[in-house]
Amino acid sequence: MTDLQKYVDLTVEIITSDGRVIVGTLKGFDQTTNVILAGCHERIFSENEGVERVALGLYIIRGDNICLIGELDQERDASIDLSEIRAAPITDISRR
Amino acid sequence: MLVELKNGETFNGHLVNCDNWMNLTLREVIQTSPEGDRFWRLPECYIRGNTIKYLRVPDEIIEMVKEDAIRQRQAASGGNRGRK
């Protein structure tokens, strides 16, 4: 199992099993991949409007619900204009 | 704190106790249905850890955790230094 230690204090993007995209600072984790995300916000993608940002604050996300954790390149992310992005939202994984 | 379960229900209340499996007891709880249309007030409730999707917690907690960790490390090393 790759260690999440190298991502601590970095900005990460987490995709949950219900298809939500949450961006925040990884503050902690444990063996079951429960994750502590500080100053996080959810990015809601839509095909018709730009990306909506919902501020969330300090979150503890349970590992069972996490699909993917990725390191976010802050520079590249800052250069993206979220209001211009049109994308279909990700569906949740439990439904087929 | 706010607890959202895997089924979308949310519980807003004060954390009384927790264990290694993330089972929680909350006091003075407002339970909201997944649709957000129905509300219940519960004086106390017990939530089984494996039903939790996520927890939303006040931002100040992260500072308190760091202070706790530092104090524990100081207590451990301070105690060892005291003994011969």
Backbone of each chain as ProteinMPNN parsed JSONL, in Angstrom:
{"seq_chain_A": "MTDLQKYVDLTVEIITSDGRVIVGTLKGFDQTTNVILAGCHERIFSENEGVERVALGLYIIRGDNICLIGELDQERDASIDLSEIRAAPITDISRR", "coords_chain_A": {"N_chain_A": [[0.861, -1.199, 0.0], [0.641, 2.126, -0.961], [2.047, 4.888, 0.774], [0.29, 7.539, 2.278], [1.591, 9.532, 3.468], [3.353, 11.22, 2.135], [1.675, 13.037, 0.967], [0.726, 14.624, 2.954], [-0.215, 17.789, 4.242], [-0.28, 18.814, 1.729], [-2.177, 20.058, -1.095], [-4.939, 18.221, -2.012], [-7.042, 16.281, -4.2], [-10.031, 14.659, -3.79], [-11.935, 11.921, -4.835], [-15.078, 10.754, -4.195], [-17.089, 7.817, -3.431], [-19.664, 8.433, -4.126], [-19.398, 10.055, -6.24], [-18.557, 12.638, -5.779], [-16.441, 15.523, -5.905], [-13.859, 16.585, -4.027], [-11.792, 19.099, -2.774], [-8.912, 19.813, -0.88], [-6.705, 20.455, 1.969], [-4.618, 17.885, 2.889], [-4.561, 16.64, 6.049], [-4.337, 14.505, 7.716], [-4.323, 10.873, 8.028], [-5.26, 7.375, 8.132], [-4.818, 3.798, 8.689], [-7.076, 2.699, 7.49], [-7.578, 4.388, 5.479], [-9.142, 6.546, 6.272], [-9.628, 10.029, 6.157], [-8.358, 13.275, 6.91], [-9.354, 16.411, 6.017], [-8.509, 19.701, 5.543], [-9.88, 22.995, 5.309], [-11.536, 22.538, 3.052], [-13.263, 22.266, -0.117], [-16.099, 21.591, -2.193], [-16.247, 20.687, -5.566], [-18.552, 21.206, -7.93], [-19.452, 19.888, -10.901], [-20.905, 20.806, -14.044], [-22.807, 20.357, -17.025], [-23.955, 22.529, -18.145], [-23.456, 24.878, -16.768], [-20.742, 26.801, -15.295], [-18.152, 25.536, -13.029], [-19.258, 24.871, -9.759], [-18.376, 26.018, -6.552], [-18.411, 24.789, -3.341], [-17.949, 25.7, -0.121], [-16.523, 23.8, 2.521], [-15.012, 23.438, 4.873], [-13.571, 21.891, 7.755], [-13.098, 18.547, 7.387], [-13.74, 15.076, 8.084], [-13.292, 12.32, 6.28], [-14.624, 9.162, 5.78], [-12.812, 6.216, 5.107], [-14.07, 4.118, 3.628], [-15.568, 5.379, 1.745], [-13.984, 6.596, -0.054], [-12.681, 6.909, -3.284], [-10.544, 7.809, -4.809], [-7.484, 9.529, -4.363], [-5.781, 12.364, -5.173], [-2.794, 14.233, -5.857], [-2.813, 17.721, -6.028], [-1.761, 19.961, -8.437], [-0.918, 23.014, -7.577], [-0.234, 25.337, -9.055], [-1.029, 24.821, -11.698], [-3.687, 24.396, -11.229], [-4.516, 26.898, -10.327], [-4.337, 28.306, -12.629], [-6.487, 27.559, -14.089], [-9.645, 28.561, -15.262], [-12.391, 28.204, -13.545], [-15.017, 28.877, -14.116], [-15.334, 28.578, -16.759], [-15.418, 25.954, -17.299], [-17.031, 23.118, -18.558], [-18.571, 20.185, -17.753], [-19.646, 16.797, -17.505], [-21.121, 15.608, -14.537], [-19.629, 13.189, -12.283], [-20.91, 9.933, -11.952], [-22.279, 8.051, -9.176], [-20.485, 5.234, -7.849], [-21.746, 2.928, -7.045], [-24.036, 2.409, -8.402], [-25.186, 0.811, -11.384]], "CA_chain_A": [[0.0, 0.0, 0.0], [1.462, 3.345, -0.981], [1.845, 5.714, 1.937], [-0.238, 8.864, 2.002], [2.379, 10.476, 4.244], [3.979, 12.22, 1.268], [0.684, 14.022, 0.568], [0.271, 15.424, 4.095], [-0.023, 19.233, 4.122], [-0.409, 19.243, 0.337], [-3.565, 20.124, -1.55], [-5.306, 16.998, -2.728], [-8.401, 16.18, -4.695], [-10.546, 13.338, -3.439], [-13.186, 11.544, -5.484], [-15.752, 9.816, -3.297], [-17.842, 6.789, -4.141], [-20.909, 8.977, -4.661], [-19.085, 10.89, -7.391], [-18.237, 14.013, -5.405], [-15.031, 15.924, -6.041], [-13.567, 17.468, -2.89], [-10.399, 19.574, -2.803], [-8.541, 20.406, 0.408], [-5.349, 20.15, 2.44], [-4.594, 16.631, 3.63], [-3.928, 16.86, 7.34], [-4.054, 13.24, 8.386], [-4.926, 9.685, 7.46], [-4.932, 6.201, 8.938], [-4.684, 2.539, 7.954], [-8.259, 2.388, 6.69], [-7.687, 5.539, 4.579], [-9.944, 7.683, 6.735], [-8.79, 11.171, 5.787], [-8.722, 14.583, 7.455], [-9.139, 17.415, 4.973], [-8.744, 21.023, 6.103], [-10.194, 24.068, 4.369], [-11.871, 21.912, 1.783], [-14.465, 22.688, -0.821], [-16.532, 20.621, -3.186], [-16.395, 21.257, -6.905], [-19.682, 20.558, -8.587], [-19.348, 20.112, -12.346], [-22.185, 20.775, -14.727], [-22.621, 20.505, -18.473], [-24.541, 23.778, -18.616], [-22.881, 26.052, -16.12], [-19.369, 26.609, -14.807], [-17.99, 24.744, -11.82], [-19.717, 25.526, -8.531], [-17.53, 25.688, -5.399], [-19.126, 24.843, -2.072], [-16.955, 25.633, 0.956], [-16.915, 22.773, 3.465], [-14.349, 23.564, 6.175], [-12.735, 20.778, 8.212], [-13.835, 17.319, 7.167], [-13.123, 13.758, 8.233], [-13.998, 11.453, 5.337], [-14.347, 7.767, 6.093], [-12.1, 5.533, 4.031], [-14.911, 3.27, 2.753], [-16.245, 6.173, 0.719], [-13.009, 7.264, -0.902], [-12.255, 6.152, -4.461], [-9.282, 8.255, -5.383], [-6.871, 10.719, -3.772], [-4.726, 12.788, -6.089], [-2.111, 15.471, -5.51], [-3.238, 18.793, -6.91], [-0.693, 20.904, -8.77], [-1.551, 24.3, -7.283], [-0.021, 26.326, -10.114], [-1.889, 24.498, -12.834], [-5.071, 24.573, -10.804], [-4.784, 28.329, -10.244], [-4.433, 28.867, -13.976], [-7.74, 27.154, -14.717], [-10.796, 29.392, -14.932], [-13.425, 27.198, -13.317], [-16.327, 29.258, -14.643], [-15.381, 28.227, -18.173], [-15.384, 24.5, -17.473], [-18.287, 22.396, -18.669], [-18.269, 18.748, -17.704], [-20.707, 16.005, -16.902], [-20.73, 15.15, -13.201], [-19.319, 11.766, -12.177], [-21.995, 9.238, -11.26], [-21.733, 7.295, -8.052], [-19.976, 3.962, -8.364], [-22.513, 1.767, -6.619], [-25.089, 2.131, -9.36], [-24.663, 0.373, -12.703]], "C_chain_A": [[0.886, 1.233, 0.0], [1.076, 4.23, 0.192], [1.294, 7.078, 1.534], [0.582, 9.946, 2.696], [2.973, 11.58, 3.366], [2.989, 13.288, 0.821], [0.272, 14.938, 1.711], [0.712, 16.874, 3.942], [-0.011, 19.716, 2.677], [-1.888, 19.347, -0.005], [-3.851, 18.884, -2.361], [-6.737, 17.1, -3.217], [-8.875, 14.768, -4.422], [-11.824, 13.093, -4.214], [-13.824, 10.47, -4.623], [-16.621, 8.863, -4.096], [-19.181, 7.295, -4.645], [-20.636, 10.0, -5.754], [-18.793, 12.338, -7.049], [-16.751, 14.283, -5.537], [-14.746, 16.927, -4.94], [-12.092, 17.806, -2.885], [-10.066, 20.181, -1.45], [-7.12, 20.046, 0.777], [-5.403, 18.889, 3.28], [-3.848, 16.835, 4.941], [-3.587, 15.555, 8.037], [-4.767, 12.099, 7.703], [-4.624, 8.533, 8.403], [-4.948, 4.947, 8.066], [-5.895, 2.214, 7.099], [-8.554, 3.515, 5.703], [-8.773, 6.517, 4.987], [-9.041, 8.897, 6.567], [-9.287, 12.439, 6.464], [-8.345, 15.636, 6.433], [-9.479, 18.786, 5.547], [-9.046, 22.024, 4.996], [-10.671, 23.533, 3.037], [-13.143, 22.499, 1.173], [-14.821, 21.633, -1.846], [-16.673, 21.335, -4.517], [-17.498, 20.496, -7.597], [-19.62, 20.911, -10.068], [-20.715, 20.016, -12.989], [-21.933, 20.965, -16.212], [-23.107, 21.855, -18.96], [-23.908, 25.021, -18.013], [-21.461, 25.75, -15.716], [-19.355, 25.84, -13.5], [-18.478, 25.529, -10.6], [-18.835, 25.077, -7.374], [-18.353, 25.838, -4.135], [-18.111, 24.682, -0.949], [-17.428, 24.661, 2.026], [-16.243, 22.91, 4.83], [-13.504, 22.348, 6.497], [-13.552, 19.493, 8.172], [-13.034, 16.092, 7.555], [-13.927, 12.841, 7.314], [-13.611, 10.016, 5.627], [-13.796, 7.03, 4.867], [-12.974, 4.721, 3.101], [-15.472, 4.039, 1.588], [-15.287, 6.836, -0.249], [-12.623, 6.358, -2.058], [-10.836, 6.505, -4.851], [-8.79, 9.471, -4.62], [-5.733, 11.127, -4.691], [-4.087, 14.081, -5.632], [-2.493, 16.524, -6.535], [-2.066, 19.728, -7.158], [-1.29, 22.299, -8.647], [-1.407, 25.312, -8.41], [-0.968, 26.068, -11.274], [-3.343, 24.732, -12.479], [-5.443, 26.046, -10.767], [-4.973, 28.93, -11.631], [-5.719, 28.472, -14.684], [-8.85, 28.087, -14.289], [-11.991, 28.463, -14.792], [-14.772, 27.575, -13.929], [-16.468, 28.89, -16.117], [-15.553, 26.727, -18.385], [-16.79, 23.93, -17.542], [-17.953, 20.913, -18.677], [-19.444, 18.029, -17.079], [-20.253, 15.564, -15.527], [-20.477, 13.643, -13.198], [-20.47, 11.091, -11.44], [-21.416, 8.43, -10.104], [-21.453, 5.854, -8.48], [-20.864, 2.78, -8.027], [-23.612, 1.422, -7.616], [-24.525, 1.703, -10.691], [-25.658, 0.729, -13.77]], "O_chain_A": [[1.769, 1.378, 0.845], [-0.097, 4.308, 0.557], [1.764, 7.693, 0.577], [0.307, 11.135, 2.538], [3.085, 12.729, 3.793], [3.405, 14.343, 0.342], [-0.443, 15.916, 1.494], [1.849, 17.158, 3.565], [0.239, 20.894, 2.419], [-2.742, 18.803, 0.695], [-3.108, 18.535, -3.278], [-7.533, 17.895, -2.717], [-8.207, 13.797, -4.777], [-12.704, 13.953, -4.253], [-13.228, 9.429, -4.347], [-16.861, 9.071, -5.285], [-19.788, 6.66, -5.508], [-21.539, 10.735, -6.154], [-18.781, 13.188, -7.939], [-15.916, 13.406, -5.316], [-15.333, 18.009, -4.921], [-11.241, 16.922, -2.98], [-10.842, 20.977, -0.921], [-6.408, 19.41, 0.0], [-6.139, 18.82, 4.264], [-2.661, 17.16, 4.95], [-2.665, 15.498, 8.851], [-5.686, 12.302, 6.91], [-3.846, 8.672, 9.346], [-5.077, 5.035, 6.845], [-5.768, 1.526, 6.086], [-9.653, 3.59, 5.154], [-9.283, 7.252, 4.142], [-7.835, 8.817, 6.803], [-10.493, 12.655, 6.579], [-7.188, 15.751, 6.03], [-10.606, 19.012, 5.988], [-8.53, 21.912, 3.884], [-10.252, 24.026, 1.99], [-13.961, 23.127, 1.844], [-13.965, 20.88, -2.31], [-17.163, 22.463, -4.577], [-17.393, 19.29, -7.824], [-19.72, 22.078, -10.445], [-21.575, 19.253, -12.548], [-20.984, 21.636, -16.616], [-22.735, 22.297, -20.047], [-23.832, 26.072, -18.649], [-21.013, 24.605, -15.776], [-20.403, 25.529, -12.934], [-18.149, 26.703, -10.434], [-18.571, 23.883, -7.225], [-18.928, 26.897, -3.886], [-17.478, 23.633, -0.838], [-18.598, 24.683, 2.407], [-16.835, 22.54, 5.843], [-12.802, 21.827, 5.631], [-14.574, 19.375, 8.848], [-11.815, 16.051, 7.386], [-15.114, 12.612, 7.549], [-12.429, 9.683, 5.712], [-14.269, 7.213, 3.746], [-12.679, 4.624, 1.91], [-15.819, 3.458, 0.559], [-15.708, 7.553, -1.157], [-12.283, 5.192, -1.86], [-10.028, 5.637, -5.179], [-9.58, 10.346, -4.265], [-4.829, 10.337, -4.96], [-4.767, 14.943, -5.074], [-2.5, 16.271, -7.739], [-1.45, 20.23, -6.217], [-2.07, 22.724, -9.499], [-2.34, 26.061, -8.696], [-1.626, 26.983, -11.769], [-4.134, 25.198, -13.3], [-6.56, 26.412, -11.134], [-5.673, 29.929, -11.797], [-6.016, 28.988, -15.761], [-8.998, 28.381, -13.103], [-12.54, 27.99, -15.786], [-15.583, 26.699, -14.228], [-17.572, 28.888, -16.662], [-15.803, 26.275, -19.503], [-17.635, 24.22, -16.695], [-17.161, 20.443, -19.494], [-20.149, 18.577, -16.232], [-19.096, 15.178, -15.364], [-21.042, 12.911, -14.011], [-20.952, 11.603, -10.43], [-20.216, 8.161, -10.06], [-22.115, 5.326, -9.373], [-20.753, 1.729, -8.658], [-24.069, 0.28, -7.672], [-23.469, 2.193, -11.093], [-25.425, 0.455, -14.947]]}, "seq_chain_B": "MLVELKNGETFNGHLVNCDNWMNLTLREVIQTSPEGDRFWRLPECYIRGNTIKYLRVPDEIIEMVKEDAIRQRQAASGGNRGRK", "coords_chain_B": {"N_chain_B": [[-20.864, 18.96, 15.904], [-21.204, 17.697, 12.546], [-22.614, 14.789, 11.197], [-22.63, 12.795, 8.394], [-24.42, 10.122, 7.096], [-24.004, 7.04, 5.218], [-26.399, 6.643, 3.965], [-27.305, 9.151, 3.495], [-28.598, 10.546, 5.493], [-28.417, 13.15, 7.942], [-26.79, 14.072, 10.979], [-26.746, 16.38, 13.473], [-24.928, 17.4, 16.18], [-23.603, 17.269, 19.585], [-20.516, 15.772, 20.244], [-20.204, 13.071, 22.372], [-18.899, 10.701, 22.967], [-16.495, 8.413, 21.555], [-15.069, 5.659, 19.682], [-12.503, 3.256, 18.714], [-13.566, 2.23, 16.408], [-14.912, 4.23, 15.247], [-17.501, 4.422, 16.173], [-20.04, 6.473, 17.487], [-21.34, 8.561, 20.142], [-23.795, 10.971, 20.339], [-25.055, 14.061, 21.641], [-28.071, 16.015, 22.126], [-29.294, 16.135, 19.444], [-29.97, 16.904, 16.019], [-31.69, 15.316, 13.615], [-31.714, 14.81, 10.166], [-33.558, 13.953, 7.286], [-32.533, 12.084, 4.291], [-33.512, 13.444, 2.05], [-33.726, 15.936, 2.992], [-36.019, 16.99, 3.903], [-37.342, 16.207, 6.196], [-37.256, 16.464, 9.758], [-35.862, 15.529, 12.925], [-35.723, 15.76, 16.496], [-33.409, 14.589, 18.706], [-32.59, 13.634, 21.983], [-30.328, 12.125, 22.498], [-28.05, 10.048, 20.71], [-26.747, 7.04, 19.17], [-24.294, 6.234, 16.923], [-23.305, 3.894, 14.573], [-20.032, 3.214, 13.564], [-19.404, 2.198, 10.948], [-21.433, 3.088, 9.348], [-21.016, 5.614, 8.666], [-20.499, 8.332, 6.429], [-19.113, 10.804, 6.209], [-17.575, 13.237, 8.462], [-18.26, 16.471, 9.613], [-16.5, 19.059, 11.026], [-15.705, 21.586, 13.495], [-13.467, 24.205, 12.452], [-11.508, 24.973, 14.312], [-10.659, 22.745, 15.675], [-8.469, 21.482, 14.549], [-6.272, 22.927, 15.367], [-6.332, 22.425, 18.101], [-5.783, 19.723, 18.168], [-3.146, 19.612, 17.291], [-1.908, 20.962, 19.401], [-2.476, 19.172, 21.475], [-1.016, 16.908, 20.636], [1.62, 17.855, 20.758], [1.795, 18.437, 23.49], [1.512, 15.865, 24.554], [3.828, 14.615, 23.618], [5.743, 16.124, 24.933], [5.144, 15.53, 27.58], [5.718, 12.792, 27.641], [8.517, 12.673, 27.022], [9.486, 14.348, 29.018], [8.775, 12.968, 31.344], [10.38, 10.68, 31.12], [12.896, 11.759, 31.351], [12.905, 12.48, 33.991], [13.233, 10.159, 35.41], [15.694, 7.82, 36.871]], "CA_chain_B": [[-20.349, 18.449, 14.663], [-22.216, 17.133, 11.661], [-22.261, 13.462, 10.71], [-23.488, 12.329, 7.313], [-24.333, 8.674, 6.952], [-23.947, 6.561, 3.846], [-27.719, 6.734, 3.344], [-27.621, 10.555, 3.25], [-29.145, 11.217, 6.671], [-27.392, 13.916, 8.658], [-26.976, 14.22, 12.404], [-26.012, 17.525, 13.995], [-25.012, 17.341, 17.635], [-22.329, 17.354, 20.307], [-19.878, 14.477, 20.413], [-20.017, 12.688, 23.762], [-17.918, 9.638, 23.058], [-16.187, 7.714, 20.317], [-14.123, 4.567, 19.918], [-11.606, 2.98, 17.602], [-14.297, 1.873, 15.202], [-15.639, 5.438, 14.862], [-18.846, 4.477, 16.735], [-20.139, 7.761, 18.188], [-22.578, 8.956, 20.816], [-23.994, 12.42, 20.227], [-26.109, 14.597, 22.512], [-28.8, 17.164, 21.558], [-29.081, 15.869, 18.025], [-30.992, 17.167, 15.015], [-31.542, 14.351, 12.539], [-32.369, 15.249, 8.938], [-33.705, 12.863, 6.314], [-31.666, 12.244, 3.118], [-34.062, 14.427, 1.124], [-33.617, 17.257, 3.609], [-37.343, 17.563, 4.145], [-37.892, 15.871, 7.507], [-36.322, 16.701, 10.852], [-36.196, 15.002, 14.239], [-34.823, 16.185, 17.55], [-33.131, 13.46, 19.588], [-31.731, 14.044, 23.089], [-29.075, 11.386, 22.454], [-28.093, 8.948, 19.751], [-25.542, 6.245, 18.979], [-24.108, 5.979, 15.497], [-22.305, 2.869, 14.325], [-18.991, 3.808, 12.727], [-19.35, 1.787, 9.543], [-22.503, 3.702, 8.567], [-20.682, 7.024, 8.457], [-19.859, 8.733, 5.178], [-18.078, 11.759, 6.62], [-17.856, 14.081, 9.615], [-17.845, 17.862, 9.46], [-16.017, 19.399, 12.358], [-15.277, 22.997, 13.529], [-12.081, 24.4, 11.994], [-10.558, 25.167, 15.426], [-10.229, 21.456, 16.213], [-7.165, 21.067, 14.04], [-5.266, 23.567, 16.232], [-6.335, 21.754, 19.398], [-5.144, 18.412, 18.006], [-1.696, 19.828, 17.235], [-1.467, 21.279, 20.774], [-2.533, 17.917, 22.233], [0.082, 16.04, 20.216], [2.857, 18.442, 21.3], [1.802, 18.264, 24.939], [1.748, 14.446, 24.857], [5.231, 14.306, 23.38], [6.513, 16.763, 26.008], [4.908, 14.764, 28.815], [6.434, 11.509, 27.529], [9.97, 12.868, 27.137], [9.732, 14.947, 30.335], [8.664, 11.907, 32.333], [11.547, 9.796, 31.03], [14.084, 12.469, 31.857], [12.833, 12.566, 35.452], [13.637, 8.901, 36.073], [17.13, 7.501, 36.734]], "C_chain_B": [[-21.482, 17.865, 13.828], [-21.736, 15.771, 11.18], [-23.186, 13.143, 9.55], [-23.29, 10.839, 7.16], [-24.317, 8.3, 5.481], [-25.312, 6.688, 3.175], [-28.165, 8.185, 3.159], [-28.259, 11.271, 4.428], [-28.051, 12.026, 7.329], [-27.794, 14.067, 10.113], [-26.111, 15.367, 12.877], [-26.075, 17.47, 15.502], [-23.642, 17.449, 18.257], [-21.78, 15.963, 20.535], [-19.64, 14.198, 21.894], [-18.896, 11.679, 23.886], [-17.638, 9.036, 21.688], [-15.203, 6.602, 20.639], [-13.309, 4.303, 18.662], [-12.318, 2.585, 16.322], [-15.113, 3.047, 14.676], [-17.099, 5.384, 15.287], [-18.913, 5.751, 17.572], [-21.403, 7.824, 19.026], [-22.63, 10.476, 20.761], [-25.126, 12.828, 21.16], [-26.76, 15.784, 21.813], [-28.707, 17.152, 20.038], [-30.261, 16.321, 17.173], [-30.728, 16.202, 13.874], [-32.317, 14.859, 11.338], [-32.412, 14.094, 7.964], [-32.806, 13.116, 5.104], [-32.181, 13.311, 2.146], [-33.973, 15.829, 1.677], [-34.966, 17.839, 3.975], [-37.9, 17.241, 5.531], [-36.84, 15.996, 8.588], [-36.83, 16.042, 12.125], [-35.246, 15.592, 15.248], [-34.645, 14.999, 18.482], [-32.247, 13.931, 20.729], [-30.362, 13.358, 23.02], [-29.155, 10.338, 21.356], [-26.727, 8.275, 19.639], [-25.432, 5.938, 17.501], [-23.005, 4.958, 15.32], [-21.311, 3.377, 13.275], [-19.064, 3.466, 11.256], [-20.495, 2.357, 8.711], [-22.176, 5.141, 8.2], [-20.069, 7.259, 7.077], [-18.745, 9.735, 5.491], [-18.536, 12.528, 7.839], [-17.426, 15.498, 9.282], [-17.626, 18.418, 10.846], [-15.571, 20.862, 12.378], [-13.796, 23.141, 13.187], [-11.077, 24.486, 13.127], [-9.976, 23.851, 15.919], [-8.815, 21.112, 15.785], [-6.049, 21.698, 14.865], [-5.169, 22.82, 17.544], [-5.63, 20.406, 19.305], [-3.634, 18.566, 18.0], [-1.162, 20.103, 18.629], [-1.422, 20.016, 21.617], [-1.336, 17.046, 21.928], [1.405, 16.54, 20.801], [2.932, 18.199, 22.795], [2.087, 16.816, 25.316], [3.215, 14.094, 24.691], [6.098, 14.903, 24.486], [6.37, 15.963, 27.288], [5.707, 13.471, 28.788], [7.93, 11.72, 27.732], [10.33, 13.462, 28.488], [9.718, 13.901, 31.41], [9.904, 11.01, 32.327], [12.787, 10.451, 31.598], [14.098, 12.49, 33.36], [13.367, 11.321, 36.13], [15.12, 8.638, 35.897], [17.263, 6.164, 36.047]], "O_chain_B": [[-22.567, 17.579, 14.334], [-20.576, 15.62, 10.796], [-24.406, 13.21, 9.701], [-22.164, 10.345, 7.101], [-24.582, 9.129, 4.61], [-25.389, 6.827, 1.954], [-29.287, 8.43, 2.714], [-28.447, 12.486, 4.375], [-26.882, 11.642, 7.287], [-28.975, 14.177, 10.442], [-24.891, 15.345, 12.71], [-27.169, 17.492, 16.068], [-22.646, 17.685, 17.572], [-22.505, 15.071, 20.974], [-18.972, 14.967, 22.585], [-18.052, 11.77, 24.778], [-18.455, 9.144, 20.774], [-14.584, 6.584, 21.704], [-13.411, 5.031, 17.675], [-11.713, 2.609, 15.25], [-15.918, 2.881, 13.759], [-17.89, 6.207, 14.824], [-17.964, 6.079, 18.284], [-22.419, 7.221, 18.677], [-21.665, 11.168, 21.084], [-26.036, 12.045, 21.435], [-26.124, 16.478, 21.019], [-28.117, 18.044, 19.429], [-31.417, 16.141, 17.558], [-29.676, 16.255, 13.238], [-33.46, 15.295, 11.477], [-31.444, 13.346, 7.822], [-32.357, 14.244, 4.903], [-31.392, 13.998, 1.497], [-34.123, 16.805, 0.942], [-35.074, 19.018, 4.314], [-38.819, 17.912, 6.0], [-35.672, 15.676, 8.369], [-38.032, 15.99, 12.386], [-34.099, 15.897, 14.924], [-35.626, 14.46, 18.994], [-31.232, 14.578, 20.474], [-29.355, 13.935, 23.431], [-30.23, 9.794, 21.102], [-25.696, 8.861, 19.968], [-26.379, 5.435, 16.895], [-21.904, 5.123, 15.844], [-21.705, 3.902, 12.234], [-18.821, 4.319, 10.403], [-20.539, 2.142, 7.499], [-22.95, 5.809, 7.514], [-19.231, 6.484, 6.617], [-17.594, 9.548, 5.096], [-19.708, 12.493, 8.214], [-16.346, 15.706, 8.729], [-18.467, 18.266, 11.732], [-15.093, 21.35, 11.354], [-12.974, 22.312, 13.578], [-9.915, 24.119, 12.949], [-8.903, 23.842, 16.522], [-8.05, 20.525, 16.551], [-4.995, 21.089, 15.049], [-4.072, 22.596, 18.056], [-4.957, 19.989, 20.248], [-2.917, 17.775, 18.611], [-0.121, 19.576, 19.022], [-0.477, 19.794, 22.374], [-0.707, 16.503, 22.837], [2.214, 15.746, 21.281], [3.975, 17.81, 23.321], [2.812, 16.553, 26.275], [3.787, 13.372, 25.508], [7.064, 14.282, 24.93], [7.348, 15.74, 28.002], [6.309, 13.09, 29.793], [8.548, 11.017, 28.532], [11.369, 13.122, 29.053], [10.56, 13.928, 32.308], [10.415, 10.629, 33.38], [13.617, 9.805, 32.238], [15.169, 12.516, 33.968], [13.88, 11.373, 37.248], [15.749, 9.122, 34.956], [18.379, 5.693, 35.825]]}, "name": "protein", "num_of_chains": 2, "seq": "MTDLQKYVDLTVEIITSDGRVIVGTLKGFDQTTNVILAGCHERIFSENEGVERVALGLYIIRGDNICLIGELDQERDASIDLSEIRAAPITDISRRMLVELKNGETFNGHLVNCDNWMNLTLREVIQTSPEGDRFWRLPECYIRGNTIKYLRVPDEIIEMVKEDAIRQRQAASGGNRGRK"}
